[in-house]
Amino acid sequence: MSNVKNYTEQGGEKTVIGGTLEIVEGGQVVGLPSAFTPATFQADSTATTIAGLVVDFNALLAKLKAAGLMAAE
């Protein structure tokens, strides 16, 4: 099947998307892991020192890790 970008292999066990997958309004994707949970809100930094900025940045990193959007190690 080298002449198409998107295809389902015989038997239906595997679908290959080599082009663009577009989900239109009202469409759904089911069965994906919950790894797409948004991270907790992080307010804009108002730090006036490097030390303050480090605190804000580390808080952001912690929220990304907690949401599963970044590996913990």
C-alpha positions in Angstrom: 0.0 0.0 0.0 2.7 2.4 -0.9 0.4 4.7 -2.9 -1.6 5.9 0.1 -0.7 7.7 3.3 -3.7 6.5 5.4 -4.7 2.9 5.5 -5.9 0.0 7.6 -4.0 -3.2 7.4 -5.8 -6.4 6.4 -7.7 -7.7 9.4 -8.2 -4.2 10.9 -5.7 -4.6 13.7 -3.6 -1.6 12.6 -4.4 1.7 11.0 -1.6 3.9 9.7 -2.1 7.7 9.5 0.7 9.1 7.3 -1.3 12.2 6.4 -3.3 14.6 8.7 -6.0 13.3 11.1 -8.6 16.0 11.5 -11.3 15.7 14.1 -14.1 18.0 13.2 -16.5 19.7 15.6 -18.6 17.1 17.4 -16.1 14.3 16.6 -14.6 12.2 19.4 -11.6 10.1 20.0 -12.2 7.4 22.6 -10.0 4.9 24.4 -6.9 7.2 24.7 -5.1 7.3 28.1 -5.8 10.2 30.3 -2.4 11.6 29.6 -4.1 14.6 27.9 -5.3 16.0 31.3 -4.4 19.7 31.3 -1.9 20.9 33.9 -3.1 22.9 36.8 -3.2 26.7 36.2 0.0 28.6 36.7 -0.3 32.3 37.1 2.0 34.6 35.2 5.2 35.3 37.1 5.5 38.6 38.9 9.0 37.8 40.2 11.3 40.7 40.5 14.4 38.6 41.4 16.0 35.5 39.8 15.3 33.6 43.0 11.6 34.5 42.7 11.6 33.4 39.1 13.2 30.1 40.0 10.3 29.5 42.5 7.7 30.2 39.9 9.5 28.1 37.2 9.8 25.1 39.6 6.1 25.4 40.4 5.3 25.2 36.7 7.6 22.1 36.3 5.8 20.4 39.3 2.4 21.1 37.7 3.5 19.7 34.4 4.9 16.5 36.1 1.7 16.1 38.1 -0.4 16.3 35.0 1.7 13.6 33.3 2.9 16.1 30.7 6.5 15.7 31.7 8.5 12.8 33.0 9.3 13.0 36.7 12.9 11.9 36.2 
